Amino acid sequence: MAKGKTTQARRGEAKLYLDKAVQFIEQARAGLDAGRNDAALQDAIHAAISATDAATIALAGVRSTDPDHRRAADLLEEVAGSGPEGRERARQLRALLTRKNTVEYESRRASVKDARDGVERSGRIVDWAMDVLAKARI
C-alpha cells in the first residue's frame, strides 16, 4: 500500500466524495468567471482532492488521510493500476498541489492563467472520477 496514512471506506462513500468534488469544481468555474482567481484555484484544488478520494474508494475501498496531500496522488497511482489514465490524473493532482500553499498561505495572488489552468486540470480529474464511479456502478 502507498506510503502515508490511509483509511478503509465503504464503496458507497465514493459518491459522497464525488458530490463534494462536483460542488467544488462548480464553484471554481463560477469563481473563474467572476474573476475571483484565488478562490477559483483553491476550489479547484479541493475538487481534485475530493475526486481523488472518490476514485480511490471506488477502486480499492481506501482513501488517503495523510496531511500531505501528495500521498493521495501516490495512492491514486497505486490503486489505478498501470493504466495511463490513473498515472495522468495523479500527475495532474501533483501539479495542482504545488500551488496549494501559495494560494492558501502566501500573499501572491493567483493569475488568470494559473486559475484557468487549475480549473481545467481539476475538471479533468473530476470527470475521470465520475467515469470511475460509473464503471464501478456506484
Sequence and secondary structure as in RCSB ss.txt:
>XXXX:A:sequence
MAKGKTTQARRGEAKLYLDKAVQFIEQARAGLDAGRNDAALQDAIHAAISATDAATIALAGVRSTDPDHRRAADL
LEEVAGSGPEGRERARQLRALLTRKNTVEYESRRASVKDARDGVERSGRIVDWAMDVLAKARI
>XXXX:A:secstr
  SS EEE  TTHHHHHHHHHHHHHHHHHHHHHTT HHHHHHHHHHHHHHHHHHHHHHHHSEEE  SSTHHHHHH
HHHHTTT HHHHHHHHHHHHHHTTHHHHHHSS    HHHHHHHHHHHHHHHHHHHHHHHHTT 
